[in-house]
C-alpha cells in the first residue's frame, strides 16, 4: 500500500458521461462527422486570415 489513508477510498463512475462520450465518438466517426472535421481547419484558417488583414 503506497498511501497513508485511514480508510478505503471509493471511485464513482459517471455512467451518463460515458454514454455521452460514446455517442460523441460514434458521431465523429461517422461519414458526416469525418467530412465536418475535415472542413473545420480550413474554415478556421480562412477566418483568421480575414481578421488579420
C-alpha positions in Angstrom: 0.0 0.0 0.0 1.5 3.3 -1.1 -0.8 5.8 0.6 -1.5 6.7 4.2 -5.3 6.9 4.0 -7.0 5.7 7.2 -10.0 4.3 5.2 -10.7 2.8 1.9 -11.4 5.2 -1.0 -14.2 4.7 -3.4 -14.3 5.6 -7.1 -17.6 6.7 -8.6 -18.3 6.2 -12.3 -20.4 8.8 -14.1 -22.4 6.5 -16.5 -24.2 9.3 -18.2 -20.8 10.9 -19.1 -19.6 7.6 -20.5 -22.8 7.4 -22.6 -22.3 10.9 -24.0 -18.7 10.3 -24.8 -19.6 7.1 -26.7 -22.3 8.9 -28.6 -19.9 11.8 -29.5 -17.2 9.3 -30.6 -19.8 7.5 -32.8 -21.0 10.7 -34.4 -17.5 12.0 -35.0 -16.5 8.6 -36.6 -19.5 8.7 -39.0 -19.2 9.7 -42.6 -20.8 13.1 -41.9 -18.6 13.7 -38.8 -15.4 12.9 -40.8 -16.5 15.3 -43.5 -17.2 18.0 -41.0 -13.9 17.5 -39.1 -12.1 17.6 -42.5 -13.5 21.0 -43.3 -13.1 22.6 -39.9 -9.4 23.6 -40.1 -9.9 25.2 -43.5 -12.8 27.3 -42.2 -10.9 28.5 -39.1 -7.8 29.3 -41.2 -9.9 31.4 -43.6 -11.5 33.3 -40.7 -8.2 34.0 -39.1 -6.7 35.2 -42.3 -9.6 37.6 -42.9 -9.4 39.2 -39.5 -5.6 39.6 -39.7 -5.7 41.7 -42.8 
